[in-house]
Amino acid sequence: MRLFPELWPFGDLPPFSFDLIMADPPWLYKLRSEKGEGKSAQAHYKCMPLDAIKAMPVLDLASENCLLWLWATNPMVIQAYEVLLAWGFDFVTMGSWEKMTKNGKQAFGPGYVFRTSNEPILIGRRGEPKTTKSVRSSFA
């Protein structure tokens, strides 16, 4: 992408060279009230609309045999699945990142129904990447 660097959104990352991509998109949330603004993702970093996330050329980073770990949040899991497909990956399975406090206790986060203490991770693949069965589906 050196010929047209303005068209390459990933800086110095070389195209088509990664066997594992870990992505945590800046999901844009619809808030139920102004009360939640201070704790929202939008208050902490720039978020992107779903169509902009889907349009990112992430597959251009992937090697022929690549595994994608796509972080999501519980209310956005369907949108995350759509992103995984839009990026050109096939869905394989899901895992869960269990959030912990600095004291080692389960986190008590925000939520619409449940106060979430985890984030789902959608696993996708391109080609036939090497995997291992020694990794649990839930980790902290």
LINPE-V55487 format. One record per backbone hydrogen bond with DSSP energy under -0.5 kcal/mol. NH is the residue of the N-H (numbers start at 1). CO is the residue of the C=O. If there is no record, write none. Layout:
BEGIN
NH;CO
NH;CO
END
This chain:
BEGIN
5;2
7;4
8;5
9;7
11;8
13;10
16;60
17;14
17;61
18;61
19;17
21;67
23;21
23;69
27;25
28;48
29;27
31;29
36;33
37;34
39;36
40;36
40;37
43;40
44;41
45;41
48;26
52;49
53;49
54;50
55;51
56;52
56;53
58;56
60;57
61;58
62;58
62;59
63;18
66;64
66;126
67;19
68;124
69;21
70;68
70;122
71;23
71;69
72;120
76;73
77;74
80;76
81;77
82;78
83;79
84;80
85;81
86;82
87;83
88;85
89;84
90;125
92;123
93;123
95;121
96;137
97;119
98;96
98;139
99;97
99;117
101;105
104;101
107;99
109;116
116;110
116;114
119;97
121;95
122;70
123;93
124;68
124;122
125;90
126;66
136;134
139;96
END
